[in-house]
Amino acid sequence: MHGFVRNLITEWRRLELPFSGSTIAVAVSGGTDSNSLLLALHDLTTRKKLGHRIVAAHFNHRLRGAESETDEEYVRQLTVRLGVEFAVAHANLSKEGNLEQNAREARYQFLTRTAKSVGAFAVLTGHTVNDQAETFLINLIRGSGPDGLSGMRPIRVLDEEQPNDVPSKPLLFADTQPLLLVRPLLRWAKRRDTEGFCHDLGVECCHDAMNDDTAFRRVRIRKVLLPLLEDLNPKIIETLAQTAELMANTLQNNGYERADTTDDHLLIKDLRKLDKPELYDMIRSWMRHHRGTTRQLELKHTQAIERLIFSEKSGKTAELPDGAKVVKTGGKLVYDENKVEN
């Protein structure tokens, strides 16, 4: 058994995932990370170490013309060779707003639909230690709070109705469990590991040219910032990923959702009694409760709400992403997600 495959089954046990009797949907782009995950799962299935039905799910964003079509056909042929079921969908992305965010949302909507349609208990993605380190830096740069700095979780709820970024402890799987997102490579596999595994199997993978486009923040971090940091710490990837995990453990141990942030409003007189760290934690927890996630929330949004709290004027608002806002009225902060139609 290849060391990569052995590490995957070890992590599978660590995450307390079921070994048989269900269906898993695996997100496969055709790149080395997702390919290595699919190939390792297939290996474990062939060896009868796992007994799940595997469905490979490919989302064609159609952002790169013929290259996108080539990637789709590549994944299709790979699944044929492995004898794995194949699901595919094509994008009709909005040209407004953040292209990366629009693409991500469309991809996860497809993965959720696909998983539910085939009766899967989880969607698996090939996120690696490198992805975790990059996510930590992205959130640090945009001014995220402790929840953002805790990075991605190995397991989280994927259902649209559930919060997107609640830390998950190992779960017992029953019929009532919500659909999960599982990242079984996140805590141990680096990009060089996925590349090495595919190379050892003689599998040539697709290359997305957008991964070289420094117009995207994540690519600039990967291509420019991380190499500079590696001069100071050759193990910076592992260090950042470990820091994110420490932050996640701290949040989980301290209680993730504050009991007093589930109300429709917050009393300004109570908020003014808090010191800044407690205040920021309260604001972000309250926002998470109403939005279901802290994605896209930056330090500037928390600071705008802080200014509302300590301003003597009423009737002011703090604008949030996606057209939502926080309104100061009658000695209270009220969350308002009524969006203005264009």
N, C-alpha and C positions, 0 to 999 in steps of 0.2 A: 504494500500500500504506500502510495506517495505521501511524503510528509505533510503536504498541503491538505490532502484528504483526511489524514489522521488528525490534524489540528482542527479541521471542521467538525468532525464527529465529537471531538473532545469539547468544543464550544457548544455543540448541540446539547450535550449532557449538562453542561454548566448552566445553560439557559432553561433547562428543564422542559425542553420541547418534546412533544410526542414523537415516537419512533415509527408509528405505522397507523394505518386505518383512516387516513384523511387525505386531503388534497392540498397542495401548496402551489401558489402562483409565483413564478420567479420572473422578476423584471430583467429582461435581456436586451441590451442595446447593441450588442455585437462587439463592444470593447473588452479589454482584457479583464477588468474587474468582474463584470456580470458574466462573461464567458467562463471564467475560472469557477465561479459559484455554481453555474449550471453543470459544468463538467464534473465537478467534485460531487455534487448531489447525484448525478447519473452514476458515477463510480460507486457511491455508497448504496445506491439502489440495486445496481448489478451484483454487488457483493452481499445483498440482502441485509445490510446494516440498517437501511431505512426501507419502509414499506409504504411510502406515500405515492399517490398519483401526482405527477409533475406536469404543470402547464406553463410553458414559456410565454411570457407576455411582452410584446414589442410595440412600442408607441413611436410611430413615424411622425416627427414634428414637421416634416417637409420644409425645413429651413435651409437646406443645402442642395436643393434641386435634385439632380441625378444621383448625387452621393447618398442622399437620404433613401432613395429607392434601392440603391445598391446595398446599403446596410440592411434594409428590410429583407431583401432576397437572400443575403448572407445568413441572417438569423433563421430564415425559413429552411434553408438547406441544412444548417447545423442541426435543427430540430428533427429533420427527416433522417439524418444520419444517426442521431441518437435514439430515434424512436420516441420522441417526446412530443406531446400535443403543443399546438402553436395557436396563439391568439394575437391578433394585430388590430390596430386602429390608426387612423390618420388625423392629423391636426387641422384645425381651422382657427388658428391663433389670432387673438385680437392684436392689432397693431398699436393700440394705445397702452400707455403705462410701461411697466417694466417687462421687457421681453422674457428675461430669465424667469421671473415670477409667474408670468402667464403660462410659459411652457411647463414649469413645474406643476402648477395647479392642474393643467389639462392632463398631464401624465398621471398624476395620482388619482384623478377622477376616473381615468381609464383603468388603472390598476385596481381600484376599488370595485368598479363595475364588473370587471373580469373575474376577480376573486369571488364575488358574491354569486355570479352566474354559474360558476363551476363548483360552488360549495366549498371553497377553500377556507381553512381556518386562519391562514396568514398569507401575506405578500412578503416575499424575500427580495432584498436588494443587495447589491455588491459593494456597499459603502465600506471603505477601508480606514485604517489608522490615518492615512494621509488626508482623507476627506474630513476626518474628525479634527485634525490639526488646522486645516484650512477654514473649517466652519468656526472654530474657536477664534481665529484671527479676524474673520469677517465680522463676527459679533462684537469682538473687542473694539475694532475700528469704528463700528457704527454706534458705539456707546451702549451696548446691551447691559442688562442687569445680570445678577448671578444665574438666573435661569437660562439666559442666552449663552453665558460662558460655560454652562454645563454641557453644551454641545448636543449631539444627537444621542438618543438612547438606543441600546441594542434591541429593545422591545417597546413598542408603544401602540396605543389604539389607533386604528386607521379609519374607523367609521366616521362619516361626516358629522354625525350627531355628537361625537365625543370630542373632548379637548385634544388638540393636536400634539401637545408637547408635555403631557403629564408623565413624570418618571414612572416606570413600571418595575415592580418587583417580579421575580419569577412567578409565573402564573400556572394554576391548575386548569387544564382545558376541559370545559364541559360544553354541553349544547347551548348554554346561555351566554357563552363567551362572545364578546364582540370581535369583529375582524381585526387582526393584528398586523402591524408592520414589524418585520424581524430583519435585523442586520447582523447576520451571523459571522461576518468577517471583521466587524467594526473594531473589536478589541485586540486583535492579534495579527491580522494580515496587512502588510504594507504593499504599496504598489509594486515594488520589486518582487514580492512573493507571488502576486497574481500573474505578473509578466513571466516570471520564471516557470510557474506551473504550466501556463499555456505553451511556452517554448519547449518544455520537456515533453509535452504531448504532441508537438509538431503542429499546433493549431495557430494559424495566422489570424489575427483579429482585425476588426475595422478600426480606422483612425478617424476621429471627428476633428475636422480642421478648426472648428469653433473652440476646441480646447487649446488652441495656440493663439487665439485672438485676444490680445491684451486690452481690448475695449471692454472686456468683461472683468469685473472686480476679482472673481475667484481665480481667473487665469493670471492676473497681475500678481496676486498673492503667491500663486504656485510658481510662476516663472521669475519673479523679481524679488519679492520680499523674503520668501523662505530661503532661497540660496544665500541672501545676505545674513539671515539669522543663523544659518548653518556654519558660517565662519566663526560665530561666537559660541555655538553649541552644535557639534556635529550630530547630536541626537535630538535636535529640536523638534522633529516630527513626533517622536515618542514622548518627549517632555510636554508638549502642548496637549496631546491626546490624554496623557495621564492627569494633567491639570484639570481638563474638562471632566474627567471621571471623578476626580476628587470633589469638584464643585457639585456634581450630580448627587454624589453620596451625601454631601453635607445638606443639600436641599431635602433629600429624602428623609434623612435622620431628624431634621428639624421640623418636618411637616411642611408639605409643599404649598397647600392652599390655606391661607389664613382664614380662620373661622369668621372674622368680622369683615370680610371683603366680598361676601356673597349678596349683600343688599343692593337694591337698585340705586341707592345714593350713599354718599359719605358726608358726615357732618364736619364742616370746616373747623368748628371749635375744637373737635377732638384731634383733627389732623395737625393743628397748630401746636399741640402739646408734644408731638413726636420729634425726635432728633432726625437729622437728614437721612441716615441709613434706614431707619425704621419707616420714615415717610416714603422714601423711594420704593421700599419693599411693599408697603401698603398699596401705593398707587399701581405698581406693576401687577400685583396679585389681583387687585380689583379689576384692572383692565383685562387680565387673562380670563377672569371669570366671565366677563361680558363678551369678549372676542373669541374665546376658546383657544387662543394662542397669543404669544407675544411676538410672533413673526412680524417683521416690518416696523416694530416699535423701536425707536431710537432714543438716545439720551435726551435729545431736544424735545421730544414729546413729553417725557416725564418732567423736564424742567418747565415746560409751558404750563403744565397742570400745577406745578409748585408755585408759579407766579400767580395763578388764579387764587390759590389758597391764601397767600399772604397779601394780596391786593385788597384794598378797602372798598373797591368798587364791585358792584354786582352786575349780573347780566352779561358778563364776558364769557368768551368761549376759547377753548384750545382745540385746534384742528388736529385730526388724527388721519392715518392712512385710510384709503378707501372711502373718504368722504364722511366718516364718523367724526364725532366731536364730544368734548366734555364741556358742560354748561354749568356756570356758577349762578345759582339762583336761590334766594331765600335761606342763605346760610348753609347751603348744601352743594355738593358736586353731583351732577346728574349725567349719566352716560346716554348719549343720543346717537343712534346709528341710522337715523333717517337721512338718506342721501339725497342730495339735490340732483334732479334730473337735468341733463344737458339738452 
